[in-house]
Amino acid sequence: MANFSLSDPASGFQTDAELWRQFKGDDELAFGMLAERYYKRLYGYGSKFSRDGEFIKDCIQDLFLELWDKRHNLSVPDSVKLYLLISLRRKMQRKRSELKWMEDWEELSFESDRVGTFPIETAIIEDEASQYYIRKLQLLIPKLSRRQQEIIYLRFYENLDNQAIAELMSLSRQGVANLLWRTLRELKDYWYVGLNSLFILWMVLLR
């Protein structure tokens, strides 16, 4: 199997679905473009559950090798991103079980030095007030439970809707809505800056 980490800039942008159909048809270049497109995103999500970088890389490598081996039997998912995130989550769980690791999954970590890598942060206005709210939010998020931190990450940093989050976290759609609302209310209580605090939180997260 050839190296599939290169893409041809002259070919123009191709959608995930187009690349997926091509790799199902044995196109290694298309498969490489998909892997290149999602590697950093998958690594970032995996790092919320383990600080072992080599373990995360091994899981991602195994995931893509498995996809290639099973390519002829795969259907085209409605969302390639969601499919890959779910697949990586399950693979990490299985491999931890196989390795008989006894410790719990690491708490989701939103360290300030990682926040800048999230796409949503590029839209934040670089003014003093915005930076104040971002720094405060970075201090508050670690106070949440792991599942609360994960739902914030998926909703506001991965921009997934409630249905996609429900599939990824094995919750009902209503369960996602309830957990998200409770999480935002809890952040509001931590924030405690007055009646407009919940509105400010929404604005900071959605920017």
C-alpha positions in Angstrom: 0.0 0.0 0.0 1.4 3.4 -1.0 2.1 6.4 1.2 -1.3 8.1 1.5 -0.3 11.3 3.3 0.0 13.6 0.2 -2.7 15.6 -1.6 -2.7 17.3 -4.9 -3.4 21.0 -4.5 -4.3 21.2 -8.2 -7.2 18.9 -7.8 -9.3 21.4 -5.9 -11.2 21.0 -2.7 -13.1 17.7 -2.4 -15.9 17.0 0.1 -15.5 14.3 2.7 -18.2 12.2 1.0 -16.4 12.5 -2.4 -13.1 11.4 -0.8 -14.8 8.6 1.0 -16.4 7.2 -2.2 -13.0 7.4 -3.9 -11.2 5.6 -1.2 -13.9 2.9 -1.2 -12.9 2.5 -4.9 -9.3 1.8 -3.9 -8.0 5.3 -4.3 -5.1 5.6 -1.9 -4.5 9.3 -2.6 -8.1 10.1 -1.6 -7.7 8.0 1.6 -4.5 9.8 2.4 -6.3 13.2 2.0 -9.0 12.1 4.4 -6.3 10.9 6.9 -4.5 14.2 6.6 -7.7 16.2 6.9 -8.7 14.6 10.2 -5.5 13.4 11.9 -5.0 16.5 14.1 -8.7 16.7 15.0 -8.7 13.0 16.0 -5.5 13.4 18.0 -7.0 16.5 19.8 -10.1 14.5 20.7 -8.2 11.5 21.8 -6.0 13.7 24.0 -9.0 14.5 26.1 -9.1 10.9 27.3 -5.4 10.0 27.5 -2.1 11.9 27.9 -0.2 9.0 26.3 0.6 10.4 22.9 1.9 7.2 21.6 -1.2 5.3 22.6 -3.4 7.9 20.8 -1.3 7.7 17.7 -1.4 3.9 17.7 -5.2 4.0 18.0 -5.5 6.5 15.1 -3.2 4.4 13.0 -5.1 1.2 13.8 -8.4 3.0 12.9 -7.2 4.1 9.5 -5.6 0.7 8.7 -8.9 -0.9 9.7 -10.9 1.5 7.5 -8.7 0.6 4.5 -9.0 -3.1 5.1 -12.8 -2.9 5.3 -13.3 -0.2 2.6 -15.3 -2.3 0.3 -17.9 -3.0 2.9 -18.3 0.5 4.3 -21.2 2.8 3.4 -20.8 6.5 3.0 -21.6 8.1 6.5 -23.8 11.1 6.7 -20.9 12.8 8.6 -17.4 11.5 8.1 -16.2 13.6 11.0 -18.7 12.1 13.4 -18.0 8.6 12.1 -14.3 9.0 12.8 -14.8 10.5 16.2 -17.1 7.7 17.3 -14.8 5.1 15.8 -11.7 6.5 17.6 -13.6 6.7 20.9 -14.6 3.1 20.7 -11.2 1.9 19.6 -9.5 3.7 22.5 -12.0 2.0 24.9 -11.4 -1.4 23.4 -7.6 -1.1 23.4 -7.6 0.1 27.0 -9.7 -3.0 27.9 -7.3 -5.3 26.0 -4.3 -3.8 27.8 -6.2 -4.2 31.1 -5.4 -0.6 32.1 -6.8 -0.1 35.6 -6.9 3.6 35.8 -10.0 5.7 34.8 -10.0 7.7 31.7 -8.2 11.0 32.2 -10.5 14.0 32.8 -11.1 16.1 29.7 -8.5 18.8 29.9 -9.0 22.3 28.5 -5.5 23.7 29.3 -5.1 27.3 28.0 -2.2 26.3 25.7 -4.5 24.0 23.8 -7.5 26.3 23.4 -5.8 28.2 20.7 -5.7 25.1 18.5 -9.5 24.9 18.3 -11.0 26.4 15.1 -13.6 28.4 17.1 -10.9 30.5 18.8 -9.8 32.0 15.5 -13.1 34.0 15.4 -12.6 35.6 18.8 -12.0 39.4 18.7 -8.6 40.2 20.0 -9.7 42.9 22.5 -9.1 43.1 26.3 -12.7 42.2 27.3 -12.8 39.1 25.1 -9.5 37.9 26.4 -10.7 38.4 30.0 -13.8 36.2 29.4 -11.8 33.5 27.6 -9.3 33.3 30.4 -12.1 33.1 33.0 -13.8 30.4 31.0 -10.6 28.4 30.8 -10.4 28.5 34.6 -14.1 27.5 35.0 -14.3 24.5 32.6 -12.0 22.2 34.7 -14.5 22.5 37.5 -17.1 20.6 35.4 -17.4 16.8 35.3 -15.7 14.8 32.5 -19.0 14.4 30.6 -19.8 18.1 31.0 -16.4 19.0 29.7 -16.9 16.6 26.8 -20.3 18.0 25.8 -18.9 21.6 25.9 -16.0 20.4 23.7 -18.2 18.7 21.2 -20.8 21.4 21.0 -18.7 24.5 20.9 -15.3 23.4 19.7 -16.3 20.6 17.3 -19.6 22.4 16.4 -21.6 19.2 16.5 -25.4 19.4 16.8 -27.3 17.6 19.6 -28.1 14.6 17.4 -24.5 14.0 16.6 -23.4 14.4 20.2 -26.1 12.0 21.3 -24.6 9.3 18.9 -21.1 10.0 20.1 -21.9 10.1 23.8 -24.5 7.3 23.7 -27.2 9.6 25.0 -30.7 10.5 23.8 -31.1 13.8 22.1 -33.2 15.1 25.0 -30.4 13.8 27.3 -27.9 15.9 25.4 -30.1 19.0 25.6 -30.6 18.5 29.4 -26.9 17.9 30.1 -25.9 20.9 28.0 -28.4 23.2 29.8 -27.3 22.0 33.2 -23.7 22.5 32.2 -24.3 26.1 31.1 -26.3 26.8 34.3 -23.5 25.4 36.4 -21.0 27.5 34.5 -23.2 30.5 35.2 -23.2 29.7 38.9 -19.4 29.5 38.8 -19.2 32.7 36.8 -21.5 34.7 39.0 -21.1 38.1 37.3 -24.8 39.1 37.4 -28.0 38.6 35.5 -26.3 38.7 32.1 -23.7 36.0 32.9 -25.4 33.2 31.0 -25.7 35.4 27.9 -22.0 36.3 28.2 -21.2 32.6 28.4 -23.1 31.9 25.2 -21.4 34.7 23.4 -17.9 33.6 24.5 -18.5 30.0 23.5 -20.2 30.7 20.2 -17.7 33.2 18.9 
